[in-house]
Amino acid sequence: MLITNVRPWGGPSQDIEIRDGAIAALHPHEPGRATAGASVDGRGRLALPSFSDVHCHLDSTRIGLPFRPHTGAPGVWGLTMNDRAHWREDEWSVAERATYTLGRMIERGTTRVRSYAQIDADCGLERFEGVLAAKEAHADRCEVEIMAFPQAGLLREKGVPELMDEALSSGAAVVGGIDPCTLDRDPVRHLDILFGLAEKHQAPIDVHLHEPGHLGVFSVDLILERVRALGMAGKVTLSHAYELGAVDEATTRRLIEEFAELDISMATIAPAQQLHALPLAELTRAGVRVGLGEDGQRDFWSPYGNADMLDRTWQLAFTNRYRKDELIEHCVAVASRGGASILDPGLPRLSSVADRPALAVGDRADLLLVEGETVASAVMDRGEDRTVLHAGRVVADGLRLVG
């Protein structure tokens, strides 16, 4: 395939030659360049690496259904119980909702996804099976990694660890945890179960961490202790972790250094309360892998979310109060290759806010062609003229799936 007249990362116009799903060559744009295969007219659009959403809940999305007034109570437990009371009322099954939303995500430029699948005493494996169906429906368009996730805790209800074990034997690839102190109130037992499941299934771990300040740091230190003892460097992601920078400057520095040492990755959803998060640019400079996700999308937790990672990239820049083009472009790098390096630790990681990866010879052709004068302007405008490629094949064009 030949992609003609595109501007990789906003640079000069080039023609990108693709062979066997990877970028084989980049040439200065030449009108009328011949190709033996298919061609895509870039029309002067930007060429960027496609997005990697490393934190979404496909099992709870209501995108595509009529808008519903928000009824959730404050706090993780209140929101969880509100979801439990209503998720069976939807007009579509979990599989239908997850498949529809995943399709919208692909249409808008996402080709790698880590999705949570709720496992609890109420739903059993039903929601996991719905996400698995969505993964299979879009297998040729997007890579989906499913996490077995105990949204209501591992210990508050009987049988949850056993259900997690069953899901991990049935296609789930990641062990999920959540708030070891504030939700399960037994962090040692919670983490022992998580790391035991990870060892049994040779799977990575991803921990939802909403815990504040000193308590959040306490839970993280217990996690770091186990990573060291069990040789699990590079196998653990912390999601959210809003408050880890709230304690003091020395603790912030220590955590960043230890995350770099033990290769702990972080997934953010660009929340409004960014004041106490570990600083994004400093994490990158230390070599910590950071990715972005949309979290829930118009579900029983929140009316926000629209399946568009370019929109969430804008939010990442906005909540970090970034104005310089270099930092806004860095948010695109985090939302694309940053997240990809969480899903595949073998990929080169970002080590500088100036890194602009994934568009060199040899890189896999997972690409987003999008209108924009510059990369920063594309984030601000979030135009709809998009073409999406996965492994060198067009999977969406003009916000419509292909094939």
C-alpha positions, 0 to 999 in steps of 0.5 A, spaced: 500 500 500 502 507 498 499 512 503 500 519 499 501 526 501 501 526 508 505 529 513 508 525 519 507 528 526 506 535 522 512 535 518 513 535 510 509 532 506 511 524 504 508 518 501 508 512 506 510 505 503 507 499 507 509 492 506 507 486 510 503 491 515 509 495 517 512 502 514 517 500 509 519 506 506 518 514 507 519 518 500 518 526 499 511 526 496 511 526 489 504 526 485 503 520 481 508 516 484 506 509 482 504 503 486 503 496 485 498 495 491 492 499 493 493 507 495 490 511 500 490 519 498 492 523 504 490 529 501 495 533 505 492 530 512 497 529 518 499 522 519 499 520 527 500 513 530 493 511 532 490 511 539 491 506 544 486 506 550 488 503 556 483 504 561 476 503 558 470 499 561 466 496 555 462 492 559 458 498 562 458 503 556 451 506 554 453 509 547 448 509 542 442 508 547 437 514 549 441 519 554 439 517 561 439 522 567 445 520 572 442 517 578 449 515 581 450 516 589 457 519 590 463 514 592 466 508 588 461 503 592 455 508 591 456 508 584 457 501 583 451 499 587 447 504 582 450 500 576 448 494 579 441 496 580 440 498 573 445 495 568 440 489 566 435 495 564 438 497 558 435 496 551 441 492 548 445 486 551 452 487 554 455 484 548 451 489 543 453 495 547 460 493 547 461 492 540 457 498 538 462 502 542 468 499 540 466 500 533 465 507 534 472 508 538 475 504 532 472 509 527 475 515 531 482 512 531 483 507 536 486 500 534 489 498 541 484 497 547 485 495 554 478 494 557 475 492 564 470 487 565 466 487 571 467 480 575 462 480 581 457 476 585 451 479 581 454 479 574 458 473 574 462 472 568 456 475 564 459 482 563 466 479 561 463 475 556 460 481 553 466 484 552 469 478 549 464 478 544 466 485 542 473 483 542 471 477 537 467 482 533 472 487 531 478 482 531 481 484 524 480 492 526 483 492 533 487 489 539 483 488 545 486 486 552 481 484 557 482 485 564 478 481 569 476 486 574 473 486 581 469 492 581 465 491 588 472 488 591 475 481 592 473 480 599 466 483 600 462 478 597 463 470 596 466 467 590 469 473 587 476 470 587 474 464 584 470 468 578 476 472 577 480 465 576 475 462 571 475 469 567 483 468 567 482 461 564 477 463 559 480 469 555 482 475 560 489 477 560 490 482 566 488 481 573 485 487 576 485 490 583 481 496 586 482 500 592 485 495 597 484 499 603 478 503 602 474 498 599 476 491 601 479 494 608 484 488 608 490 490 603 494 485 605 489 479 603 487 483 597 494 484 594 496 477 596 490 474 592 492 479 586 499 477 585 497 469 586 492 470 580 498 473 576 503 468 578 498 462 576 496 465 570 502 469 568 498 475 567 500 482 568 496 486 574 492 493 573 490 496 580 484 502 580 487 506 585 482 512 588 485 512 595 487 519 597 494 522 599 498 518 605 493 512 604 494 511 597 502 511 598 501 506 603 497 501 598 502 503 593 508 501 597 505 494 599 505 493 591 512 495 590 514 491 596 511 485 592 513 487 585 520 486 588 519 480 592 516 476 586 520 479 580 514 482 577 518 489 574 514 491 568 508 487 570 504 492 574 500 498 572 497 503 576 490 506 574 488 513 576 492 514 582 490 521 582 493 523 589 500 520 589 503 527 589 499 530 594 503 528 600 510 532 599 515 533 594 520 528 597 515 522 596 513 525 589 520 524 587 521 517 591 515 514 587 517 517 580 524 514 582 521 507 584 516 507 578 522 507 573 526 502 577 521 497 577 518 499 571 511 500 574 506 503 568 501 508 569 494 509 566 490 516 566 483 518 564 485 526 565 481 527 570 479 534 572 482 533 579 490 533 576 493 538 582 495 532 586 497 527 580 504 525 579 507 530 574 506 527 567 512 530 564 517 528 570 514 521 569 516 521 562 523 524 563 524 518 568 522 513 563 515 511 566 510 508 561 504 512 561 498 511 557 491 514 556 484 512 557 477 514 556 474 510 562 466 509 562 463 512 557 456 515 558 454 509 563 451 509 570 457 512 573 457 518 568 454 522 562 461 523 560 465 519 554 464 519 547 469 514 544 473 519 541 481 519 544 482 525 540 477 528 544 480 525 551 487 527 548 485 535 548 482 533 555 489 531 557 492 537 555 487 541 558 487 538 565 495 539 565 494 546 563 499 545 557 499 551 552 506 550 548 505 546 542 510 541 544 507 539 550 500 538 547 504 534 541 506 530 547 499 528 549 498 525 543 504 521 544 502 519 550 495 517 548 498 513 542 505 510 543 505 511 550 499 507 551 501 502 546 508 501 550 503 499 556 500 493 552 506 491 549 512 493 554 517 491 548 515 497 544 520 503 545 517 507 551 517 515 551 523 518 554 522 525 553 516 530 551 520 531 545 519 524 542 515 523 536 515 515 535 511 510 531 512 513 524 519 510 522 521 505 517 520 498 521 514 501 525 507 497 524 502 501 520 497 503 525 496 510 523 491 515 524 490 520 518 486 526 520 485 534 518 489 539 521 494 545 520 499 542 526 498 537 531 496 542 536 491 544 532 488 537 530 487 536 538 484 543 538 479 542 532 478 534 533 476 534 525 472 528 522 476 527 516 479 521 519 482 515 516 484 509 520 489 503 519 491 497 523 497 493 521 497 496 514 490 495 512 484 501 512 479 499 518 475 506 518 474 512 513 470 518 514 468 515 521 465 509 518 468 502 519 471 499 513 470 491 512 
